[in-house]
Amino acid sequence: MYSVQELQHGAIMLRTQCLETVTQFASNNPGIPAQAVAIGLGELLIQFSVSQLGQEHTHHLLSSLQEAVLLFGDKIMEQH
């Protein structure tokens, strides 16, 4: 079992790499809308999660992500 610190470190590394890759892709393909890039990332996340964790865990993950998007989306909108 991994420690919380190990999981956080791995998540930060992955987030950094994904952000760099997506930013570079968007810069190299300015004609592709940000929404299309987000959709592609979402589909990739779902496919990876189902293949590695199964449908039940993926459903739980997506439900948690939905809650986070609603919570953080509301906070972001309050700032603007």
Backbone torsions as a table, in degrees:
resi	resn	phi	psi	omega
1	MET	NA	139.5	-179.4
2	TYR	-87.5	150.1	176.5
3	SER	-78.4	163.6	177.9
4	VAL	-59.9	-41.5	-179.5
5	GLN	-62.9	-41.3	178.6
6	GLU	-64.8	-41.1	178.6
7	LEU	-66.5	-42.0	178.2
8	GLN	-63.1	-43.2	179.6
9	HIS	-61.8	-45.9	178.6
10	GLY	-62.1	-41.2	179.5
11	ALA	-64.6	-40.7	179.1
12	ILE	-65.9	-42.9	178.4
13	MET	-61.4	-45.4	-180.0
14	LEU	-64.9	-43.9	179.4
15	ARG	-59.5	-44.2	179.9
16	THR	-62.0	-46.1	-179.7
17	GLN	-65.2	-42.3	179.0
18	CYS	-63.8	-42.7	-179.9
19	LEU	-62.0	-44.4	178.1
20	GLU	-61.9	-43.8	-178.5
21	THR	-66.8	-44.9	-179.6
22	VAL	-66.7	-40.7	178.3
23	THR	-62.7	-43.2	178.0
24	GLN	-64.5	-43.3	178.8
25	PHE	-60.5	-45.7	-179.4
26	ALA	-64.1	-39.3	178.5
27	SER	-66.2	-37.9	-179.6
28	ASN	-78.4	-15.4	-177.2
29	ASN	-133.4	66.4	-174.6
30	PRO	-64.9	-15.5	179.6
31	GLY	-80.4	-9.1	-180.0
32	ILE	-93.0	121.1	-178.6
33	PRO	-63.5	150.7	179.3
34	ALA	-58.1	-33.9	179.7
35	GLN	-62.5	-37.9	179.3
36	ALA	-67.1	-38.5	177.8
37	VAL	-64.3	-44.2	179.3
38	ALA	-62.8	-40.9	178.5
39	ILE	-62.1	-44.4	178.8
40	GLY	-60.7	-42.1	177.8
41	LEU	-65.4	-40.4	178.5
42	GLY	-61.8	-44.1	178.9
43	GLU	-63.3	-41.2	178.3
44	LEU	-62.7	-43.1	177.9
45	LEU	-59.3	-45.5	-179.0
46	ILE	-63.9	-47.3	-179.6
47	GLN	-60.7	-44.6	179.9
48	PHE	-63.8	-44.9	-178.0
49	SER	-63.3	-45.3	179.2
50	VAL	-62.0	-42.6	-177.3
51	SER	-69.6	-31.0	-176.0
52	GLN	-97.1	-32.1	-173.1
53	LEU	-115.1	-21.9	-177.1
54	GLY	96.7	169.5	-174.9
55	GLN	-68.5	-41.3	-176.4
56	GLU	-63.0	-48.0	179.3
57	HIS	-66.6	-35.7	178.1
58	THR	-65.3	-41.0	177.6
59	HIS	-59.9	-44.3	178.3
60	HIS	-63.3	-43.6	178.8
61	LEU	-59.5	-46.4	-178.3
62	LEU	-66.8	-36.4	176.2
63	SER	-63.7	-41.9	177.9
64	SER	-65.4	-40.5	178.3
65	LEU	-65.0	-39.0	178.2
66	GLN	-61.0	-44.6	178.4
67	GLU	-61.4	-42.4	-179.8
68	ALA	-65.1	-41.2	179.2
69	VAL	-62.6	-43.8	179.6
70	LEU	-64.4	-43.0	-179.3
71	LEU	-65.7	-52.8	-176.8
72	PHE	-72.3	-32.2	177.0
73	GLY	-62.2	-42.9	177.9
74	ASP	-63.0	-41.5	179.7
75	LYS	-64.9	-40.1	179.7
76	ILE	-66.8	-42.3	-179.6
77	MET	-65.7	-32.5	177.4
78	GLU	-64.4	-31.1	-178.5
79	GLN	-74.3	-21.1	-176.1
80	HIS	-102.1	NA	NA
